[in-house]
Amino acid sequence: MARRPLPRILSNGSAHLARSRELARTAADSATDVLQPLITVTRGLRRLAGVGQRKWIETPKDRRGPLLFLVASVILVVALVPYGPLLAAITLMAAAAWYGRDRTPPAPTGPDEAQVTRLRSLYDALVPYFSVPEDPAPLYAHGGDWDKAFPAHEFDDDGRVSRLLVRYPAYFTDGEAVSRARIEQLLQAKSGRGREYHFAWEQEGNELTVTVLAPLPTDICAQRFVTAPGETVLGFTDPADVQRTLPLGFGETLRDVPPVVWRTGARSTEPHLLAAGEPGSGLSTLVRSIALQALQYGDVVIVDGGGTGEYACLTGRDGVLAVESGLAGALASLEWAAHETERRLLSANHARQAGHPAPEDTKNPLWILLDRPGALGHLAAADGHRDPQDLLEVPLRHGRAAGVTVVVAEQFDSLDSLGEAVLQHTRARVVLGPASPPQLAAVLGAPPHTTPPQHVPPGRGYARLGAGPVLRLQVPATPDPFDDATNETQRRAVLDLLPDRSASAEAEPLPSPAEAGSRPVAAAAEPAAAEG
């Protein structure tokens, strides 16, 4: 049956409504301008009537009679005088217009004295960097006019600069990172420390926009995010940097917050992730948050190289194939993951050659989460065993086609122990905690356009997905629920997200490499009794 087109009123009704609202707003503004004198006189008459009423109430009762006689005499005289009523009406209208005028003091159109002093200080500080002796008409000069250099500026309630547009000469070397960093450091010091600044360089127009960023929210607990399969929320960032928001619960209220969404799967350009940071920066929190989201649609293998028991809450849960902290268990789990990746590739290839869809046991996502693999590599080298990172080469190279995702979290002091395969194939990067500009550039591949905060809360850092921009990041609070120091609200939020426990209290060990090619992933987590 042919589809009938929508009526014209429904197909472009929004355009008509918008045009109607614009016409009504224009008509109202025009009417207000035309009737402004009448509005002023009416307001003045109302104010004069109020003054007369107050005078009458304040007059004692024994004097109200003579007052009425005096008013009546004045009215009689005015009525008898030639042109008296006309002159009285003109006088009354003039008084009403005077009393009805707008007495709101005009808003200040420019900066006050203290703000001018701040802008002058910024201008004088930039003179040595934005001026050369050969310039015949310098924009920056000692004793020059700062109005041309700072065409737009805003201040906060404390009188400090909150937004500033800086113009600079075309010969400034804004294409060099060292020159830009020098200017950014100077503006941060002169505008006020203890805040985060965003620097937007417009090299084509020779303009720099400095904006003070609001702190990222740290009260977001772990919860179910409104995402599609293959989407993982790494954390939350500034509204201007992303075009999407998620409704999040804050107690009994809902609030829309812009997320940093990492997309995995067969069409992802950054299928694997590397996170780096200092101890206590929130790396384990990030891995736990990713694990809880991954368990909604797939299976998880966790390797805790630090052996601190940060992931004990996931042991024996549905979808958690293994939680290993020892060298032998980690090697067995990663070897099984490598064989499982190969099995999925072979099964999918055979199905495509036969003209059939991919088998169901190859579509279930498999996540391999490694926290501090460098510690296990050190133990393996001491015992003469194989480095666990060598077993990641197959999942890293072919994981996108096989539905396998690898997440590696490592501390800064052990980044040099990461293998070439990990550094090459983890195109999604996260840095948490305090970090120097060289460390940020080394991990993210590009420096951030914001200054680091003075106090870095846990889970605070930067994220970069592939060749995209560097974004500020705040990981949702996902602490270890078994830690005694955990907040009760956050503990309950994590416990509510944990899957149910498996039929057996202890999960069955992963199959041996010889069995991995013949057993699907789902069967690896089933109890031994269920296999008979």
Summary of the structure (lengths in Angstrom):
residues: 532
radius of gyration: 35.4
end to end distance: 54.4
largest distance: 122.9
contacts: 1548
relative contact order: 0.10
helix: 44%
strand: 18%
